[in-house]
């Protein structure tokens, strides 16, 4: 029995949900509002961040990168040539490098900022940092996304997928973070057709369906969000 503590628009949670779906796993989803600082959740992850994967008989697995490694170690062999982490240690370096790029750099510069300012702050009490979005912070994130999108396009022009010739965690991490920004309409897809075509391939996969079906009350998705052909 798998349980995933997540938030539907947490980019890291979305990455893990995509990975689980690619493995054919359907965990019980428990929405966690990390700003509530629930003591029960903090026992699972003292850092107080999502996602956290709980599997019966195993300790809690906190954090997107740690969960990705755990899934590879416990289920990777089952996927054979479709494994999301390559067998060759040299190829694994590139997958891990790009996972880190999107889970840290892209998150800090783009997706985490957009989600905090436009989604989370709507629910966080004003005394804890909630309230209206900061326009200057949003402007910086929307500027930053342009060079990340160009980088994705550059990678895909040289390879079939971001880290090489097959789909890996690198693609899922990038797509997960982009999906949160795309829901909000903050991805300038017309600036890089190669990156746009790559994302269309990713969001057409069955693993993406659940993400594309989720919506926020009072904040509808961008018009093309769930359109597989943009």
C-alpha positions as CSV (number, residue, x, y, z in Angstrom):
1,X,0.0,0.0,0.0
2,X,1.4,3.3,-1.1
3,X,0.3,6.7,0.2
4,X,1.6,10.0,-1.3
5,X,1.3,13.2,0.8
6,X,1.3,15.9,-1.8
7,X,-0.3,19.1,-3.0
8,X,-1.9,19.0,-6.5
9,X,0.1,22.0,-7.7
10,X,3.3,21.4,-5.9
11,X,5.8,20.9,-8.8
12,X,7.8,18.3,-6.9
13,X,4.6,16.4,-6.1
14,X,3.7,16.4,-9.7
15,X,7.0,15.0,-10.7
16,X,6.6,12.1,-8.3
17,X,3.0,11.5,-9.4
18,X,4.2,11.2,-13.0
19,X,6.9,8.8,-12.0
20,X,4.5,6.6,-10.1
21,X,2.1,6.6,-13.0
22,X,4.9,5.6,-15.4
23,X,5.6,2.7,-13.0
24,X,2.0,1.7,-13.1
25,X,1.5,2.6,-9.5
26,X,-1.7,4.2,-8.1
27,X,-1.0,5.5,-4.6
28,X,-3.6,6.8,-2.2
29,X,-3.3,10.6,-2.5
30,X,-3.4,12.7,0.6
31,X,-3.5,16.5,0.0
32,X,-1.2,18.3,2.3
33,X,-1.2,22.0,2.9
34,X,2.3,22.5,4.2
35,X,1.6,25.9,5.6
36,X,-0.6,24.4,8.2
37,X,2.4,22.7,9.7
38,X,0.5,19.6,10.9
39,X,2.4,17.8,13.7
40,X,1.4,14.4,12.1
41,X,2.9,15.4,8.8
42,X,6.1,16.9,10.4
43,X,6.7,13.5,12.0
44,X,6.8,12.1,8.4
45,X,9.1,14.9,7.1
46,X,10.5,17.3,9.7
47,X,11.4,19.6,6.7
48,X,7.6,20.2,6.3
49,X,7.7,19.9,2.5
50,X,5.9,17.8,0.0
51,X,6.0,15.2,-1.4
52,X,6.3,12.3,1.1
53,X,5.8,8.7,0.0
54,X,4.8,6.2,2.6
55,X,4.9,2.5,1.9
56,X,3.7,-0.1,4.3
57,X,6.7,-1.7,6.1
58,X,9.2,1.0,5.1
59,X,10.2,4.3,6.6
60,X,8.7,7.5,5.1
61,X,10.4,8.6,1.9
62,X,10.6,12.5,1.8
63,X,11.5,14.6,-1.2
64,X,11.2,14.2,-4.9
65,X,14.7,13.2,-5.6
66,X,14.8,10.7,-2.8
67,X,11.5,9.2,-3.9
68,X,12.7,8.9,-7.5
69,X,15.8,6.9,-6.3
70,X,13.7,4.8,-4.0
71,X,11.3,3.9,-6.9
72,X,14.2,3.0,-9.1
73,X,15.8,0.8,-6.5
74,X,12.6,-1.0,-5.6
75,X,10.8,-1.1,-9.0
76,X,13.3,-0.1,-11.7
77,X,14.2,-3.6,-12.8
78,X,10.6,-4.2,-13.7
79,X,10.6,-1.6,-16.5
80,X,13.6,-3.2,-18.2
81,X,14.5,-0.9,-21.2
82,X,11.9,1.6,-20.1
83,X,13.6,2.2,-16.8
84,X,13.5,5.9,-15.9
85,X,17.0,5.8,-14.5
86,X,19.6,4.4,-16.9
87,X,21.7,1.4,-15.9
88,X,25.0,3.0,-16.9
89,X,26.4,5.1,-14.1
90,X,27.7,7.6,-16.7
91,X,24.2,8.1,-18.1
92,X,22.8,8.4,-14.6
93,X,25.0,11.4,-14.0
94,X,23.2,13.4,-16.7
95,X,19.7,12.3,-15.5
96,X,20.6,13.4,-12.0
97,X,22.1,16.6,-13.2
98,X,19.0,17.6,-15.0
99,X,16.7,16.4,-12.2
100,X,18.6,18.7,-9.9
101,X,18.4,21.5,-12.5
102,X,14.6,21.4,-12.6
103,X,13.9,20.4,-9.0
104,X,16.1,23.1,-7.6
105,X,17.1,25.8,-10.1
106,X,13.9,25.9,-12.1
107,X,11.8,25.6,-8.9
108,X,13.6,28.4,-7.2
109,X,13.6,30.7,-10.3
110,X,10.2,29.9,-11.8
111,X,7.8,27.2,-10.8
112,X,8.1,27.5,-7.0
113,X,7.7,31.3,-7.3
114,X,4.7,31.1,-9.5
115,X,2.9,28.5,-7.4
116,X,3.6,30.4,-4.2
117,X,2.6,33.8,-5.5
118,X,-0.5,32.7,-7.5
119,X,-1.8,29.7,-5.7
120,X,-0.4,29.1,-2.2
121,X,-0.7,32.7,-1.0
122,X,-4.4,32.6,-1.7
123,X,-4.8,30.1,1.1
124,X,-2.0,31.1,3.5
125,X,-3.1,33.4,6.4
126,X,-1.8,37.0,6.0
127,X,0.1,36.7,9.2
128,X,2.1,33.8,7.7
129,X,3.0,35.4,4.4
130,X,-0.3,35.0,2.5
131,X,-2.0,37.7,0.5
132,X,-1.9,39.1,-3.0
133,X,0.9,38.1,-5.3
134,X,4.0,40.3,-5.5
135,X,4.1,41.7,-9.1
136,X,7.9,42.2,-9.2
137,X,8.5,38.6,-8.1
138,X,6.1,37.3,-10.8
139,X,7.8,39.5,-13.4
140,X,11.2,38.0,-12.5
141,X,9.8,34.4,-12.7
142,X,8.2,35.1,-16.1
143,X,11.5,36.4,-17.4
144,X,13.5,33.5,-16.0
145,X,11.3,30.9,-17.7
146,X,12.5,32.1,-21.1
147,X,16.0,30.9,-20.8
148,X,14.9,27.6,-19.2
149,X,12.6,27.0,-22.2
150,X,15.5,27.8,-24.5
151,X,17.7,25.3,-22.7
152,X,15.1,22.6,-23.0
153,X,14.9,23.3,-26.7
154,X,18.6,23.1,-27.1
155,X,18.8,19.8,-25.3
156,X,16.0,18.2,-27.4
157,X,17.5,19.4,-30.7
158,X,20.6,17.3,-29.8
159,X,18.8,14.3,-28.3
160,X,15.5,12.4,-28.6
161,X,14.8,13.3,-24.9
162,X,16.3,15.6,-22.4
163,X,19.0,13.3,-21.0
164,X,19.5,11.0,-24.0
165,X,17.7,8.6,-26.3
166,X,15.0,7.5,-23.9
167,X,12.5,9.0,-21.5
168,X,13.9,9.4,-18.0
169,X,13.3,11.2,-14.7
170,X,14.8,14.3,-16.3
171,X,11.9,14.6,-18.7
172,X,9.4,14.0,-16.0
173,X,10.9,16.6,-13.7
174,X,11.0,19.2,-16.4
175,X,7.5,18.5,-17.5
176,X,6.1,18.5,-14.0
177,X,7.5,21.9,-13.2
178,X,6.4,23.3,-16.6
179,X,2.9,21.9,-16.1
180,X,2.4,24.0,-13.0
181,X,3.5,27.1,-14.8
182,X,1.4,26.1,-17.9
183,X,-1.7,25.8,-15.8
184,X,-1.3,29.5,-14.9
185,X,-0.6,30.5,-18.5
186,X,3.0,31.6,-17.8
187,X,4.9,29.5,-20.4
188,X,5.8,31.5,-23.6
189,X,5.5,28.4,-25.8
190,X,5.7,30.4,-29.0
191,X,9.4,31.3,-28.2
192,X,10.7,27.7,-28.8
193,X,8.8,25.3,-31.0
194,X,11.2,22.4,-30.2
195,X,10.5,22.7,-26.5
196,X,6.8,23.0,-27.2
197,X,6.8,19.8,-29.4
198,X,8.8,17.9,-26.6
199,X,6.2,19.0,-24.0
200,X,3.3,17.9,-26.3
201,X,4.9,14.4,-26.4
202,X,5.2,14.3,-22.7
203,X,1.7,15.5,-21.9
204,X,0.2,13.1,-24.4
205,X,1.4,10.2,-22.2
206,X,-1.2,8.3,-20.1
207,X,0.8,9.2,-17.0
208,X,-0.1,12.9,-17.5
209,X,-3.9,12.5,-17.7
210,X,-4.6,12.8,-14.0
211,X,-2.6,16.1,-13.8
212,X,-4.4,17.6,-16.8
213,X,-7.8,16.8,-15.2
214,X,-7.1,18.8,-12.0
215,X,-8.4,22.3,-11.6
216,X,-8.5,25.0,-8.9
217,X,-11.7,26.6,-7.8
218,X,-11.7,30.2,-8.9
219,X,-8.6,29.8,-10.9
220,X,-9.2,28.0,-14.2
221,X,-6.3,26.7,-16.3
222,X,-4.9,28.4,-19.4
223,X,-7.1,27.6,-22.5
224,X,-4.5,25.1,-24.0
225,X,-3.5,23.4,-20.7
226,X,-5.4,20.1,-21.3
227,X,-5.2,20.3,-25.1
228,X,-2.8,17.6,-26.2
229,X,-2.2,19.4,-29.5
230,X,-2.0,22.9,-27.9
